[in-house]
């Protein structure tokens, strides 16, 4: 009996250790794959914020973050896409869409997705799809083309599966859920191509992203003997767009995820078609390149009976994440959704309000219940009073925006005049020096006097050039703010509201001895009308028209 008890105690004491030894060890994450390719062959222009994901064969692929304001789960950003050119409006017409990021940071005010910094290259494609590893080279840095849309989708699947098994910590995570790779949507592609948040509203709506170098050939390989010359070129040789993305326009056209739709004056037509390529290619004339340019292709080639592929078609990937990544996230989304206002109207606040009041009045007239009629009439009066308050607040906002637009327009002119005066002083100083130099040639110690004058002029010119750079930067900032105001106010307020409140603003400015701002307010209102009509944000023309106004005090 004693022996049994002792054995029982020994067994009880050792049982957890025996069980632990019998259980299989917990799986450990595989070591991170080593990147052995020279950096210049997968990321020739490293930059802060780059996301580098490994590939098989020691390769890698670089991505850039695209930030979108709004940290809430149902926050998204209205994005105006397309262009206002009527000749191509049937497929590239101006339209309002919405976009949100997939990845967030603790306490951050925005979310992001990642888009490939360069077009997918031949070496990168081979590393994942062929048994033999490529020998990385500049030729392998050419965009991969001649692949089908299905090949591109399959590449994104293969790449995600390889990362999840071989480098699971490399992918960004959202609420413990790893991201995945796919082709970009058209909204993701165009928002990034235009420059995202790195450009102001007016530049965002321009046909191409801002190009400080001024020459399209420095940013895009296109049809020209001075550019692509009919050939693909290795990725990353030219200048990037404001988000640090290379070859968004030209070189290889880039396939996107969703099927093609025609434009139906601001919304997509209901028939889905083939796949869409964006950005144009090395055979596209420079005048036809643009952030809004899109082309439809049949998924299949009827002549060959196989999926379509072209030597000018390539792709780049995005890194994103599922929307509902956990049960906790789902509950948070439900709660956020329940707090959203119901949107059953037309989008025109006044029209929807008038319609609701008319319905209340009709109900009050039809009902035979006197108590109910009295109640409905009381509700109607309360709604009318509330609407009156909202309308008054809206009118005050319009007047404030008109005054601010006038003030910003005046700032542009003031900065322009300051720059003009300073350039005049610099020209006069140079002219005086040239005259003095001529006069001093025959004088005693003339060379010494000229040298001293040149040194003094150089010092003064250096100071003035610094001042001029500051003034020109201030003018660029003022014009940027002015352009943003034209776009935002023109989008949010209609012509009748602007016209009625402009008269009030002009009277206020006259009464406050600020009459010199009246022409600026009127021009701002005209620019609003131009923008609503054309859908184009022409900052250069706006600046020219502003500078023609009398600067006033």
Beta strands, then each sheet from edge to edge (+ up, - down):
strand 1: 51-54
strand 2: 60-69
strand 3: 77-81
strand 4: 95-99
strand 5: 103-104
strand 6: 110-116
strand 7: 173-174
strand 8: 177-178
strand 9: 180-183
strand 10: 253-259
strand 11: 275-278
strand 12: 294-297
strand 13: 300-301
strand 14: 306-307
strand 15: 313-314
strand 16: 317-320
sheet 1: 1+ 2- 6+ 5-
sheet 2: 1+ 2- 6+ 16- 9+
sheet 3: 3+ 4-
sheet 4: 7+ 8-
sheet 5: 12+ 11- 10+ 15+
sheet 6: 13+ 14-
end
